[in-house]
Amino acid sequence: MARMLLSFCLLVLMAPVGAEIYRYKNDQGQWVFSDEKPGDDGYEEVRGRGKETRKREPRLTQRREGGEHVLSATNPWHLPIEVLVKAPALPGEAVQALVPAATTTGIHRGPARIGSRELGWVMGDPSAEHDDDVTYAFPVSSFKSFKISQGFNGEFSHQQRPNRHAIDVSMPVGTWLAAARGGVVARIKEDYHLSGTSRFFADKANFVAVLHQDGTYALYAHILPDTAVVEPGERVERGDRLARSGSSGFSIGPHLHFVIRRNTGLRPESVPFRIKNRDGRAVVPERRMHFMGQGKP
């Protein structure tokens, strides 16, 4: 079985892999990001940090213990994952297990060595239930008005279970994103520069994932490469800056893809949520609605 990777509704060609990203301020004093080097000297290079810990994925290891072989799964992320291992030598040819955050857990023990095997996984604990009393803040730091370009059940890319209750927010590249709810930074991917609308880009988007107290997690997707200002395992509070918006993965243009997910048993599912609007009311975000970022005026 192929690896079970989360599919995102995600981002337009920005720069070739390995290219530099430049930022500079325009005449209005706003930061502009580009893969073309400005003509004057008033710019900065946005360099990749290439942190190895952010590229690790779940894996299987096997050791001999006494007269038995122990098969273990390693979860490098700061949230639980549910794994499914398929192998002819396993009882029933498969084993399913929950692996806690940032641990290595034994998932099978027996006299026979497990040879050929395939590993699949889904992020999250299948026992998690979303707290529907929670109201989310708008996931942007800048105190400006932003428009929802695609809402729940959007026709372009919000028809499948993992993204049915997602929103897309139009915004310039480089906009600061903020935590909509407190939690623990579970996983970061920020190494990809390209985007497009073919299936090839479905799992390529950069993102920050934040685990909530109820076991659900938020994905802030399409972030600009190498702009995350948080670390895996770090606790964040509502309003804390996470990364800058960008364009990576499956997308037709720069925007934030924001979704709350839970694991329903080796199957990621998005859950509906409400956002606090300008007058403090909790509303279901819909296409064409405008929301203010969390920053101060």
Beta strands, then each sheet from edge to edge (+ up, - down):
strand 1: 21-25
strand 2: 31-34
strand 3: 43-46
strand 4: 59-65
strand 5: 68-75
strand 6: 81-86
strand 7: 94-99
strand 8: 103-110
strand 9: 118-123
strand 10: 135-136
strand 11: 145-150
strand 12: 167-170
strand 13: 176-178
strand 14: 183-189
strand 15: 195-196
strand 16: 207-211
strand 17: 217-221
strand 18: 235-236
strand 19: 241-244
strand 20: 249-250
strand 21: 255-263
strand 22: 268-270
strand 23: 274-276
strand 24: 282-283
strand 25: 290-292
sheet 1: 2+ 1- 3+
sheet 2: 4+ 5- 8+
sheet 3: 7+ 6- 9+
sheet 4: 10+ 23+ 24-
sheet 5: 18+ 14- 16+ 17- 21+ 12- 11+ 25-
sheet 6: 13+ 19-
sheet 7: 18+ 14- 16+ 17- 21+ 22-
sheet 8: 15+ 20+
end
